[in-house]
Amino acid sequence: MIMTGDGEDAVALADFLSTQGLHDDIAVPTADARAVIEGYHELVDEGVLADPPAAYLREWLQHVQAQGGDPVALAQQEGVDDRTFDTWFGDGDIDLVLDDGAALAATPHGIFMAVGEDRLMPSTTDLFAYEGGTMWGEIFMVNDESSDPAARLRDMVENDTKDPPDSIHPLWRVLRHEEVHAQQWARYGYSGFIARYLWHNPLDPCGHPMEEEAGFEDRGYFQCVD
């Protein structure tokens, strides 16, 4: 086992190459594990992390580095820590989405993004994804099923848009909007969020205070902007 660091700070290289817990089709070891390890040490030194990162947190770190971002600055800005991808509603929803054939990825915004599998019978994403997509807890259910959800998800990430090749609206703006919804879920809780969201007309984003808080333009609701 190859280790880096000394004593309690030692990290097994194998841990960073492990894809355990990630979707099989999109889980690939980082091309530069040492860069990820160095990024991890920076996060520890700044007090952002205390424990070796789990699979989705490693994936988040790889995505941030691949985009040329500063992991420490982004983690502090987005509130990413050891428990970010250990979702507040438990791992059951993650397993439910994956077992239903969907592909799931951790995003730099500290939330998950899921694309469902195209099938005859309704899937989890069928039930919970509306319009362009729906935030459910900390999982953004994209309303765009595919016969190859992992490839579709990868296509979205690589093209930085939720609807490649038809849309040029940046994916990072959509995720920033959905991140606010995730914060609303955490703020109000399961039943509280649903009650508050349904109290206003869900079909009228322009008149919905929770959509306004999340940002009309980020989500592409340009008709709501004067």
trRosetta pair geometry for C-beta under 8 A, 3 or more apart (Angstrom, degrees):
i j d omega theta_ij theta_ji phi_ij phi_ji
1 12 5.4 -39 178 -137 115 110
1 13 7.6 168 -180 39 66 82
1 14 5.8 -72 -138 -3 87 129
2 12 7.1 110 75 -160 54 60
2 13 4.0 -8 85 19 108 130
2 14 7.0 132 42 -29 80 80
3 10 4.6 1 -179 -172 123 111
3 11 6.7 144 -157 68 69 33
3 12 5.8 -41 -99 -95 72 53
3 13 7.0 -133 -83 -13 20 82
4 10 6.8 153 75 -150 35 60
4 11 5.4 -24 60 58 88 87
4 13 6.4 88 -17 -62 103 87
4 34 7.5 144 -86 -126 158 77
4 37 5.2 57 63 169 153 150
5 9 4.0 -119 174 118 131 90
5 10 4.5 -168 87 -95 93 40
5 11 5.6 64 21 6 128 80
5 41 6.8 178 -79 -97 125 121
6 9 6.0 27 60 58 52 102
6 10 6.0 9 -139 -61 6 92
7 10 6.3 162 62 -18 23 98
9 41 7.2 58 -175 -121 112 98
9 44 7.2 149 -132 122 94 157
11 15 6.4 -103 179 51 83 131
11 16 7.2 54 148 -34 116 112
11 37 5.7 173 86 -140 138 104
11 40 6.5 96 -97 98 170 145
11 41 7.7 -127 -4 -64 138 89
11 52 5.9 147 -127 -110 98 113
12 15 4.4 99 75 -12 95 102
12 16 7.7 -178 99 -2 60 79
12 52 7.9 16 31 -132 82 158
13 16 5.9 -61 -162 38 43 106
13 17 6.4 32 146 -13 73 110
13 33 5.8 81 -160 133 90 142
13 37 7.0 -45 -106 -64 70 141
14 17 5.6 -63 -145 44 36 106
14 18 6.2 53 153 -41 68 98
15 18 5.7 -41 -151 12 30 119
15 52 5.9 -20 152 169 156 141
16 29 7.9 86 126 -152 67 90
16 30 6.8 -46 155 28 99 122
16 33 4.7 127 107 -157 125 102
16 36 5.2 154 -163 95 132 130
16 37 5.9 -90 -46 -64 162 87
16 40 7.7 -122 -91 -23 124 144
16 58 6.1 176 -137 -139 67 135
17 29 4.5 8 -151 -131 75 126
17 30 7.4 -113 -102 34 58 78
17 33 5.7 -33 -65 -97 86 142
18 55 7.1 -92 110 -95 92 94
19 22 4.8 -77 -178 43 83 121
19 27 3.5 118 -177 162 129 120
19 28 7.0 33 -90 -50 143 10
19 29 6.5 -104 -48 -64 105 65
19 55 6.8 81 -164 -141 36 118
20 55 6.0 -134 82 -73 59 133
21 54 6.8 -39 81 168 167 99
21 55 3.7 174 73 18 120 154
21 56 7.0 -93 127 -31 119 81
22 26 6.9 -109 159 84 108 80
22 27 3.5 132 98 -94 121 117
22 55 5.1 -148 -43 167 90 129
22 56 7.2 153 -89 -76 86 64
22 59 6.4 133 -104 -61 129 136
23 26 5.0 33 81 36 109 97
23 27 5.9 172 71 -31 47 95
23 98 6.3 -153 -95 -126 89 109
23 103 5.1 102 178 -142 170 70
23 104 5.6 149 -44 42 122 72
23 105 7.4 -67 17 -66 125 68
23 150 6.1 -172 131 -100 133 112
24 27 6.0 -53 -125 25 20 113
25 103 6.4 -70 64 -108 119 117
25 148 7.9 -164 180 -169 157 85
25 150 3.5 -134 103 -30 130 175
25 151 7.6 -73 155 -38 131 68
26 103 5.9 88 -12 -163 131 119
26 105 6.4 -65 118 -81 153 107
26 150 4.6 -160 -44 -157 100 107
26 153 6.6 -49 -74 83 154 123
26 154 6.1 -170 -117 -64 113 106
27 55 7.8 -23 -127 -170 121 123
29 33 6.9 -28 174 -69 103 108
30 33 5.2 134 74 -80 107 58
30 35 7.4 -130 151 60 136 98
30 36 5.2 118 49 -31 170 136
30 58 7.8 -120 -31 164 124 104
30 62 5.1 -143 -95 -112 117 125
32 35 4.1 36 122 8 116 116
32 36 7.0 146 102 -14 70 83
33 36 5.5 -55 -156 36 42 113
33 37 6.3 43 148 -21 72 104
34 37 5.5 -52 -148 36 36 113
34 38 6.3 37 153 -20 67 103
35 38 5.7 -51 -147 36 32 111
35 39 6.4 35 151 -20 63 105
35 65 6.0 132 139 -173 119 154
36 39 5.5 -53 -151 36 32 114
36 40 6.4 38 149 -23 64 102
36 58 6.4 43 -176 -157 136 89
36 61 5.6 101 -145 116 88 124
36 62 6.0 -18 -97 -78 119 80
36 65 6.9 -123 -87 2 66 157
37 40 5.4 -49 -150 32 33 115
37 41 6.6 34 151 -19 65 101
38 41 5.7 -50 -150 34 34 111
38 42 6.6 38 150 -21 64 102
39 42 5.6 -51 -151 32 35 114
39 43 6.6 35 151 -19 65 103
39 61 5.2 148 111 -172 138 117
39 64 7.7 149 -163 81 148 115
39 65 5.9 -97 -66 -68 153 125
39 71 4.8 85 -167 7 110 157
40 43 5.7 -56 -153 35 33 112
40 44 6.5 32 150 -18 67 105
40 49 6.8 -63 -161 65 72 154
40 52 7.3 19 -170 -137 143 61
40 53 6.1 -127 -116 -4 114 115
40 61 6.7 2 -67 -136 76 165
41 44 5.5 -53 -147 37 35 112
41 45 6.1 38 154 -22 67 106
42 45 5.7 -52 -144 36 30 112
42 46 6.4 17 159 -8 64 110
42 71 6.4 113 84 71 124 115
42 72 5.4 -97 141 -52 109 117
43 46 6.1 -64 -146 44 27 102
43 48 4.2 -80 -167 67 81 120
43 49 4.3 42 128 9 113 112
43 61 7.8 -87 -29 -106 144 122
43 71 6.0 -66 -64 128 106 119
43 72 6.1 -164 -91 -90 60 75
43 75 6.1 69 -125 3 108 169
44 47 7.7 43 179 -69 31 21
44 48 7.3 -82 -65 53 23 75
44 49 5.2 -57 -78 76 64 91
44 50 7.1 112 -128 -102 83 27
46 72 4.9 93 10 -142 164 121
46 76 7.5 -81 145 -57 135 117
48 72 6.3 -159 -24 -131 145 69
48 75 4.7 49 -154 124 146 143
48 76 6.7 -97 -95 -62 115 76
48 80 7.0 26 -177 92 117 81
48 81 6.2 -144 178 -109 66 69
49 53 6.5 -48 -141 -67 151 89
49 57 7.9 121 -109 169 132 144
49 75 8.0 -64 -37 -168 90 158
49 81 6.7 168 -89 -158 57 58
49 82 5.6 117 -139 -69 72 82
50 82 5.8 -46 39 -52 84 139
51 82 5.1 75 34 -132 103 130
53 57 3.6 -131 -165 100 108 119
53 58 4.9 147 108 -57 120 72
53 61 6.5 110 80 -16 176 134
53 82 7.7 -142 -105 -125 62 64
54 57 5.2 85 52 16 66 107
54 58 7.1 -125 102 -8 29 92
54 85 6.7 -143 73 80 114 114
54 86 7.1 93 23 -61 152 96
55 58 5.8 -59 -153 33 28 110
55 59 6.5 27 152 -19 64 105
56 59 5.3 -49 -148 34 38 116
56 60 6.5 46 150 -23 66 99
56 85 3.8 -152 96 162 129 158
56 106 4.1 132 -173 -55 90 136
56 112 7.6 -44 -152 -90 141 98
57 60 5.4 -44 -149 31 37 116
57 61 6.5 40 150 -20 63 102
57 80 7.8 141 -134 179 95 112
57 82 7.6 -21 -90 -140 162 39
57 84 6.6 114 -98 57 100 107
57 85 5.4 -157 -57 23 76 127
57 106 7.1 -133 -72 -171 26 170
58 61 5.6 -53 -151 35 34 113
58 62 6.4 35 151 -20 66 104
59 62 5.7 -52 -149 35 33 112
59 63 6.4 34 153 -20 65 104
59 105 6.7 -139 154 -161 141 74
59 106 4.5 122 88 42 114 116
60 63 5.8 -56 -151 35 30 111
60 64 6.4 29 154 -18 65 106
60 80 6.9 -175 145 -146 152 146
60 84 7.5 0 -24 96 171 137
60 85 6.9 -162 -28 -44 131 134
60 106 4.5 -75 -60 131 86 126
60 107 7.2 19 -114 86 87 17
60 108 6.3 134 -160 -99 81 43
60 110 7.3 47 -134 -92 145 48
61 64 5.9 -54 -148 35 30 110
61 65 6.3 26 156 -14 64 108
61 71 5.8 22 -135 -119 80 137
62 65 5.9 -59 -147 41 29 108
62 66 6.1 32 155 -24 66 109
63 66 5.7 -55 -145 34 29 113
63 67 6.5 17 158 -10 63 109
63 106 7.2 -158 1 96 138 83
63 107 6.9 -107 118 -148 167 36
63 108 5.3 -135 112 -57 117 89
63 157 7.7 -88 -129 -162 117 128
64 67 6.1 -67 -154 42 28 103
64 69 4.3 -86 -173 69 80 122
64 70 7.8 -69 165 68 116 18
64 71 5.0 113 108 -91 146 77
64 74 5.6 -161 -136 55 133 156
64 108 5.1 125 -80 -117 82 108
65 68 7.6 45 -178 -73 35 20
65 69 7.0 -93 -73 53 24 75
65 71 6.7 -13 -60 -51 82 110
67 108 6.9 -47 26 -59 147 152
69 73 7.7 -134 172 66 86 103
69 74 5.3 28 160 -38 128 141
69 108 6.7 93 24 -143 166 142
70 73 3.9 40 97 23 121 114
70 74 6.1 152 79 -15 64 88
71 74 6.0 -63 -140 43 25 105
71 75 5.9 28 162 -23 66 111
72 75 5.9 -56 -144 35 25 111
72 76 6.4 20 158 -14 62 108
73 76 6.0 -59 -150 39 28 108
73 77 6.2 26 153 -19 64 111
74 77 5.5 -56 -143 39 33 112
74 78 5.8 7 165 1 70 113
74 80 7.2 19 120 13 79 132
74 108 6.3 -48 173 -178 146 103
75 78 6.4 -66 -133 51 23 92
75 79 7.8 -107 173 70 53 6
75 80 4.0 -90 -138 61 76 107
75 81 7.3 110 -179 -68 107 50
76 79 7.8 30 -171 -70 23 35
78 108 7.5 177 -35 149 165 66
78 109 6.0 -163 -134 -154 139 44
78 110 4.7 172 151 -19 123 126
78 179 7.2 -78 -144 -159 102 147
79 84 7.4 147 115 -101 72 110
79 110 6.6 16 73 -90 77 174
80 84 4.6 -13 -144 -65 67 158
80 110 4.9 -148 -84 -94 91 114
81 84 5.7 138 47 -39 49 94
82 86 7.6 -2 133 8 68 124
83 86 4.7 -72 -151 51 64 111
84 110 5.0 -92 -168 -150 127 99
85 106 5.6 -29 -103 -111 140 127
85 110 7.7 -137 -61 -160 76 61
85 112 7.4 104 -134 -61 92 96
86 91 7.4 -46 -149 -62 63 95
87 90 6.5 -40 85 46 92 17
87 91 6.8 137 39 -80 98 46
87 93 6.8 -70 89 52 154 115
87 94 6.7 158 9 -39 133 111
87 112 7.7 -44 -72 -11 127 125
87 137 6.3 59 -177 148 130 125
87 138 4.8 -157 -126 41 110 134
87 139 7.7 -17 -105 -38 154 90
88 137 7.2 -159 60 -165 88 104
88 138 7.0 118 21 -26 86 125
88 185 8.0 159 61 121 128 103
88 186 5.9 110 15 -112 162 93
89 92 7.5 -90 131 50 84 94
89 93 5.8 31 101 -6 118 132
89 137 4.7 -71 6 -132 140 144
89 138 7.4 -175 17 9 103 96
89 190 6.9 101 -108 -76 120 111
90 93 6.9 113 80 2 75 86
91 94 5.0 -53 -164 38 64 118
91 95 6.0 63 141 -21 84 101
92 95 5.8 -57 -150 39 33 109
92 96 6.2 37 152 -25 67 107
93 96 5.3 -49 -144 33 35 118
93 97 6.4 36 156 -19 65 102
93 136 7.4 -157 -170 121 142 111
93 137 6.2 102 70 40 172 154
93 139 6.3 -148 135 -6 122 140
94 97 6.0 -56 -153 34 29 108
94 98 6.4 19 155 -10 65 111
94 104 6.6 131 -152 166 83 173
94 112 7.3 -166 -106 -87 96 170
94 139 7.4 176 -88 -74 65 132
95 98 5.9 -61 -143 44 31 106
95 99 5.7 29 160 -19 69 113
96 99 6.0 -56 -138 40 23 108
96 100 6.3 21 158 -20 59 112
96 124 5.7 127 141 -96 98 153
97 100 5.9 -65 -153 36 26 111
97 102 4.7 -59 171 57 83 134
97 104 5.7 90 111 -66 129 127
97 114 5.2 -70 -175 -134 140 154
97 116 8.0 -104 -159 -93 84 80
97 124 5.5 -126 -103 89 59 151
97 125 7.3 73 -138 -54 92 90
97 139 6.4 -158 -54 -161 157 158
97 141 7.9 -141 -119 -99 125 96
98 101 8.0 121 177 -9 32 10
98 102 6.3 -92 -91 64 32 79
98 104 5.9 -70 -73 2 91 126
100 116 7.0 -36 118 -136 112 95
100 117 7.1 -167 133 24 70 108
100 123 4.8 125 168 -164 119 100
100 124 4.4 170 17 1 173 110
100 125 7.3 168 112 -6 135 83
101 116 6.9 61 90 -168 90 65
101 117 3.3 -48 128 3 123 145
101 119 6.8 91 57 -31 161 134
101 123 6.5 -85 50 -127 108 142
101 149 6.9 125 141 4 78 138
102 114 4.8 29 158 -177 136 108
102 115 6.2 167 -159 83 87 38
102 116 4.6 -45 -97 -105 101 51
102 117 6.1 -125 -74 -17 47 80
102 123 7.1 145 -51 154 99 137
102 124 6.7 -80 -21 60 133 112
102 125 5.7 124 -90 -33 133 125
102 149 5.5 -119 -149 155 46 167
103 114 6.8 164 81 -150 47 60
103 115 5.2 -3 53 55 96 91
103 149 4.0 179 0 120 103 100
103 150 4.0 162 -100 -82 145 59
103 152 7.4 155 38 56 136 86
103 153 4.5 -135 101 -2 128 143
104 112 5.6 -9 -168 -172 101 120
104 113 7.3 154 -152 78 53 44
104 114 4.8 -15 -99 -98 77 89
104 139 7.3 -47 -132 -134 113 113
104 153 8.0 -113 -66 -122 9 165
105 112 6.9 147 75 -155 36 69
105 113 5.4 -21 62 59 88 92
105 114 7.9 169 19 -80 63 46
105 153 5.7 155 -9 163 125 132
105 157 6.8 -57 106 -63 166 140
106 112 6.1 -47 -98 -100 50 67
107 110 7.3 -52 80 20 78 22
107 111 5.7 -11 47 66 113 68
107 112 7.0 155 1 -119 91 16
107 113 5.3 71 -45 -16 121 113
107 140 7.9 4 -4 21 144 129
107 175 5.4 -135 153 -146 154 144
108 172 7.7 -15 60 -122 121 99
108 175 7.7 84 59 124 77 152
109 172 7.6 153 -50 -151 117 69
109 175 4.5 174 1 148 148 111
109 176 6.2 -149 -113 -83 140 49
109 178 7.5 101 105 74 151 90
109 179 4.4 -112 166 -72 123 130
110 179 6.6 77 58 -131 92 113
110 182 7.7 -170 102 96 92 156
111 135 7.7 -38 -170 -135 149 107
111 138 5.2 -148 -135 -173 79 75
111 139 7.3 177 175 -91 90 22
111 140 5.9 73 133 -22 125 103
111 175 6.8 -177 54 -163 116 92
111 178 6.1 -146 88 116 163 105
111 179 5.5 -152 -17 -98 129 71
111 182 5.0 -147 -98 -52 125 157
112 138 5.8 79 13 127 94 82
112 139 4.4 -25 77 -110 116 69
112 140 6.6 -172 94 19 56 72
113 139 7.6 162 -87 -162 15 61
113 140 4.8 -18 -110 63 66 109
113 142 6.6 39 -176 -33 88 111
113 153 6.9 148 113 -145 105 108
113 156 7.7 -135 146 99 142 141
113 175 7.1 -57 -70 -103 125 109
114 125 6.3 -150 119 -89 112 119
114 139 5.5 14 -8 -178 123 108
114 140 6.8 167 20 79 72 53
114 141 5.4 -23 67 -108 109 56
114 142 6.5 -166 84 13 50 83
114 153 7.7 -45 -151 -98 25 131
115 125 7.4 38 -175 -115 24 166
115 142 5.1 -22 -93 58 72 123
115 144 6.2 -43 -136 82 99 87
115 145 7.1 148 175 -116 76 36
115 146 6.0 7 155 17 122 112
115 149 4.2 174 104 -161 97 94
115 150 7.8 -177 66 -64 117 23
115 152 5.0 -158 159 91 160 115
115 153 4.5 -155 10 -64 128 94
115 156 7.4 163 -59 -1 135 139
116 123 5.0 154 -166 92 129 140
116 124 6.8 -169 -108 66 120 74
116 125 3.0 -139 -51 40 134 144
116 126 6.7 -167 142 -35 170 67
116 129 7.0 -141 -10 3 129 146
116 141 7.3 28 -37 -162 108 92
116 142 7.7 -160 1 70 78 75
116 145 4.5 -44 86 -106 95 90
116 146 7.7 138 83 23 50 64
116 149 6.0 -131 112 -103 12 138
117 123 6.2 139 55 -80 79 164
117 145 6.3 11 107 -162 14 101
117 146 7.1 -63 -125 71 39 54
117 147 7.3 49 -161 -133 74 26
117 149 5.2 -84 -76 -27 62 124
118 145 4.3 131 -79 134 69 108
118 146 5.6 -86 -23 137 107 6
118 147 4.9 -48 45 -65 120 58
118 149 8.0 170 -11 -58 71 89
119 123 6.0 95 44 -48 116 114
119 145 7.7 -107 9 178 63 142
122 126 4.1 -135 -157 90 80 148
122 127 6.0 88 159 -53 119 86
123 126 4.8 112 49 -2 62 102
123 127 7.3 -131 99 -3 39 88
123 145 7.2 128 37 -111 133 132
124 127 5.9 -61 -155 36 32 108
124 128 6.2 -11 163 13 69 115
124 141 7.7 -127 126 -121 86 132
125 128 6.3 -74 -132 55 31 87
125 129 4.7 10 179 -8 75 128
125 141 4.9 179 -132 -164 81 109
125 142 7.4 -10 -157 62 131 53
125 143 7.4 174 164 -103 98 47
125 145 6.4 151 94 -82 130 95
126 129 6.9 -48 -101 40 12 96
126 145 7.3 2 -70 -56 83 138
128 134 5.6 -140 153 80 71 131
128 136 4.9 -1 175 -61 136 148
128 141 4.9 106 104 13 101 171
129 133 5.6 -36 -149 -133 99 51
129 134 5.0 -164 -120 19 43 101
129 141 4.0 -129 -76 128 97 109
129 142 6.5 9 -137 98 140 18
129 143 3.9 172 150 -82 111 76
130 133 7.8 71 60 175 41 4
130 134 5.2 59 28 -54 77 122
130 143 6.2 -76 92 -76 2 143
131 134 7.4 108 44 -60 87 84
131 143 6.3 149 79 17 32 155
132 142 7.7 -42 156 -148 63 67
132 143 6.0 -179 170 39 14 111
132 162 6.6 66 177 120 112 149
132 163 7.8 -78 -142 -49 105 118
132 174 7.7 -111 132 -138 133 130
132 219 7.7 156 60 -179 141 89
132 220 7.2 72 -25 53 169 136
133 140 5.8 37 153 172 129 89
133 141 5.9 178 -163 91 81 52
133 142 4.4 -35 -103 -117 125 43
133 143 5.0 -149 -77 -2 51 81
133 144 7.5 -39 -72 -4 99 91
133 162 7.0 -109 -14 -163 138 143
133 174 7.7 65 50 177 136 126
133 178 7.5 -34 110 -89 119 135
134 140 7.6 172 88 -156 31 53
134 141 5.0 -10 61 59 80 105
134 143 7.1 69 -8 -48 84 104
135 139 7.5 152 -156 82 53 41
135 140 5.4 -28 -99 -102 70 70
135 141 7.6 178 -91 18 17 76
135 178 4.7 166 -78 -155 120 90
135 181 3.8 122 57 108 160 137
135 182 6.0 -118 -172 -58 131 69
135 185 7.0 -136 135 -34 110 128
136 139 5.2 -23 67 68 88 92
136 140 7.9 156 21 -97 68 21
136 141 5.6 30 3 -14 115 116
136 185 8.0 98 175 -99 24 150
137 182 7.1 30 142 -130 36 79
137 185 5.3 169 -123 166 34 157
137 190 7.7 -11 -85 -100 95 82
138 182 5.0 66 -111 -141 64 119
138 185 7.1 -145 -53 75 61 145
138 186 8.0 47 -67 -54 99 103
140 175 7.0 -107 -23 -115 165 71
140 178 4.6 23 -97 178 125 158
142 153 7.9 164 26 -99 147 82
142 156 7.5 -101 -109 -77 167 168
142 162 6.5 -167 -132 -160 120 106
144 152 6.8 -164 122 166 107 138
144 162 7.4 160 -6 164 148 87
144 163 7.2 -168 -89 -100 152 75
145 149 7.1 -48 -156 -88 57 102
146 149 4.9 147 61 -84 100 51
146 151 7.1 -133 138 66 144 87
146 152 3.8 167 -15 -32 166 147
148 151 4.0 15 126 25 119 118
148 152 6.2 143 92 -20 70 87
149 152 5.4 -57 -144 39 35 113
149 153 6.1 36 158 -21 69 105
150 153 5.8 -54 -147 36 29 111
150 154 6.3 30 153 -18 64 107
151 154 5.6 -54 -146 38 32 112
151 155 6.3 38 152 -25 64 105
152 155 5.5 -51 -149 32 31 115
152 156 6.7 34 151 -20 63 102
153 156 5.7 -51 -153 31 33 112
153 157 6.5 29 152 -16 65 106
154 157 5.8 -57 -149 38 33 110
154 158 6.0 26 158 -15 69 111
155 158 6.0 -58 -140 41 26 106
155 159 6.0 4 166 1 64 116
155 164 5.4 -137 150 61 101 135
156 159 6.4 -72 -141 49 21 95
156 161 6.7 -115 -149 82 67 44
156 162 5.8 21 -145 -125 120 36
156 163 8.0 29 -113 -39 97 22
156 164 6.2 -166 -97 3 49 108
156 171 6.0 119 166 -99 90 144
157 160 7.4 18 -178 -72 29 48
157 171 7.1 -130 -107 100 38 170
159 164 4.0 70 78 -85 162 142
159 165 7.1 -117 -151 -100 158 65
159 171 7.8 106 91 -25 67 125
160 170 5.5 -23 152 -146 103 75
160 171 4.8 -138 -170 21 48 105
160 172 6.5 -18 -158 -17 102 91
161 164 5.1 121 73 -63 106 79
161 167 4.9 -180 174 93 127 93
161 168 6.3 -78 -97 -130 146 20
161 169 6.1 111 -138 66 98 55
161 170 6.5 -82 -88 -120 71 25
161 171 5.3 -139 -86 -44 16 88
162 167 6.5 -15 60 73 71 148
162 169 7.1 -26 25 83 96 101
162 171 5.5 136 -48 -107 69 84
162 174 5.3 21 -39 7 129 172
163 166 5.1 -54 139 64 106 96
163 167 3.7 72 67 6 105 125
163 169 7.6 40 32 43 103 100
164 167 7.0 -87 -71 48 35 78
169 173 6.6 -97 170 62 85 127
169 174 7.0 85 128 -47 109 106
169 220 5.1 7 -147 -90 164 116
170 173 4.6 90 77 0 96 103
170 174 7.4 -164 102 -4 55 83
171 174 5.5 -55 -155 36 42 112
171 175 6.1 38 151 -17 73 106
172 175 5.7 -54 -145 40 34 111
172 176 6.3 41 152 -26 64 103
173 176 5.6 -47 -147 31 33 114
173 177 6.7 36 151 -18 62 102
173 217 7.5 -69 -178 124 132 75
173 218 4.4 -152 175 -149 86 70
173 219 7.7 -142 135 -54 91 26
173 220 7.9 113 109 -48 120 76
174 177 5.7 -56 -157 35 33 113
174 178 6.3 25 150 -13 67 108
174 218 6.7 163 -83 155 26 78
174 219 6.3 81 -123 -120 65 49
174 220 7.1 -2 -88 -18 93 106
175 178 5.5 -54 -141 42 36 109
175 179 6.1 49 153 -32 66 100
176 179 5.6 -43 -148 24 31 118
176 180 7.3 34 151 -19 57 96
176 215 7.0 -11 114 46 101 150
176 218 5.1 -102 81 -157 104 140
177 180 6.1 -55 -166 27 34 109
177 181 7.1 31 142 -14 64 103
177 214 4.7 72 -164 156 74 105
177 215 5.1 -121 -103 63 88 101
177 218 3.9 168 -58 110 103 116
177 219 4.2 153 -166 -63 170 86
178 181 5.2 -48 -155 34 46 116
178 182 6.5 53 146 -24 69 97
178 214 7.5 50 -70 -164 22 132
178 219 7.9 115 -47 -98 70 97
179 182 5.4 -47 -153 30 37 115
179 183 6.7 39 148 -18 64 100
180 183 5.5 -50 -153 34 37 114
180 184 6.6 41 146 -21 65 101
180 213 6.1 -172 163 123 134 87
180 214 3.9 174 80 -117 131 74
180 215 6.8 131 4 2 153 94
181 184 5.3 -50 -150 33 37 115
181 185 6.6 44 149 -22 66 98
181 210 7.3 75 -110 161 79 107
181 214 5.5 12 -48 -98 80 141
182 185 5.5 -46 -152 30 36 115
182 186 6.6 32 150 -14 64 104
183 186 5.6 -54 -149 39 35 110
183 187 6.1 38 150 -25 66 108
184 187 5.4 -53 -141 35 32 115
184 188 6.1 0 170 7 68 111
184 193 5.8 112 132 -122 90 108
184 196 7.9 -129 176 83 115 138
184 210 5.9 75 -134 -150 164 112
184 213 7.3 115 -72 91 124 137
184 214 7.6 -64 -20 -66 132 105
185 188 6.9 -74 -138 50 20 86
185 189 7.7 37 176 -135 53 3
185 190 7.5 29 -165 -89 88 43
185 193 4.9 -5 -111 -73 56 161
186 189 8.0 24 -168 -68 20 40
187 192 8.0 -115 105 106 65 132
187 193 7.9 108 65 -79 77 97
188 192 3.3 -146 166 113 90 115
188 193 4.4 139 80 -63 121 66
188 196 5.9 -85 -145 5 165 138
189 192 4.4 75 57 19 88 114
189 193 6.6 -162 78 -14 37 88
190 193 6.6 -68 -158 29 15 104
190 194 6.9 3 157 -8 56 111
191 194 5.9 -60 -149 41 34 109
191 195 6.0 33 157 -20 69 110
192 195 5.9 -56 -144 37 27 110
192 196 6.2 21 161 -14 64 110
193 196 6.0 -63 -148 40 27 106
193 197 6.0 22 158 -18 66 112
194 197 5.9 -59 -143 38 27 108
194 198 6.1 13 164 -8 65 113
195 198 6.3 -65 -143 44 23 101
195 199 6.3 38 155 -39 62 103
196 199 5.6 -43 -149 14 30 120
196 200 7.8 6 161 5 57 96
196 210 6.7 112 127 -56 108 134
197 200 7.0 -75 -171 46 32 89
197 202 6.3 47 154 -90 91 103
197 208 7.8 27 -150 -162 66 125
197 210 5.9 -60 -103 35 77 159
198 202 6.4 -25 -107 -40 54 114
200 204 7.6 -110 156 68 92 98
200 207 6.7 -161 -175 117 115 85
200 208 4.8 141 120 -121 137 75
200 209 6.6 172 -48 15 162 82
200 210 7.3 176 42 10 137 98
201 204 4.1 36 96 24 121 109
201 207 6.4 33 48 78 109 117
201 208 6.8 -119 68 -72 63 96
202 208 7.1 60 -114 -95 35 144
204 207 4.5 -1 131 37 119 105
204 208 6.2 149 95 -36 69 94
205 208 5.3 -61 -142 26 37 120
205 211 4.3 -143 -160 169 84 170
205 216 7.2 133 138 -120 112 86
205 219 7.4 -128 -173 96 151 144
205 221 5.0 -116 111 -116 138 149
205 224 6.1 -88 108 -60 93 143
206 211 7.7 -59 -58 93 16 136
206 216 7.3 47 -108 -117 63 130
206 221 6.7 -173 -72 169 72 125
206 223 6.6 -77 -69 106 128 88
206 224 3.7 -166 -108 -111 86 98
208 211 4.1 63 85 13 111 111
208 212 6.6 178 91 -14 56 84
209 212 5.3 -52 -144 36 36 115
209 213 6.3 41 156 -23 67 101
210 213 5.7 -44 -147 32 34 113
210 214 6.6 30 152 -15 61 106
211 214 5.7 -57 -148 40 34 109
211 216 6.8 63 144 -87 94 70
211 219 7.1 -73 -161 25 94 158
211 221 6.8 48 165 -3 124 166
211 224 7.7 -120 124 -121 121 175
212 215 7.9 56 179 -66 29 18
212 216 6.5 -5 -115 -46 54 95
212 224 7.7 -140 -93 158 79 138
214 218 7.0 -118 142 66 76 125
214 219 6.6 50 115 -39 113 125
215 218 3.8 45 109 13 126 118
215 219 6.5 144 94 -11 75 87
216 219 6.4 -78 -161 42 27 99
216 221 4.1 -93 -163 78 81 107
216 222 7.3 135 143 -84 102 25
216 224 4.1 -132 -142 80 142 123
216 225 5.4 174 99 -55 136 90
217 220 7.5 47 -171 -74 34 20
217 221 7.2 -93 -67 59 26 67
217 222 6.4 58 -114 -93 70 69
217 225 5.8 38 -65 -56 95 145
221 224 4.4 13 139 10 108 121
221 225 7.5 128 108 -22 73 87
222 225 5.6 -53 -158 27 50 113
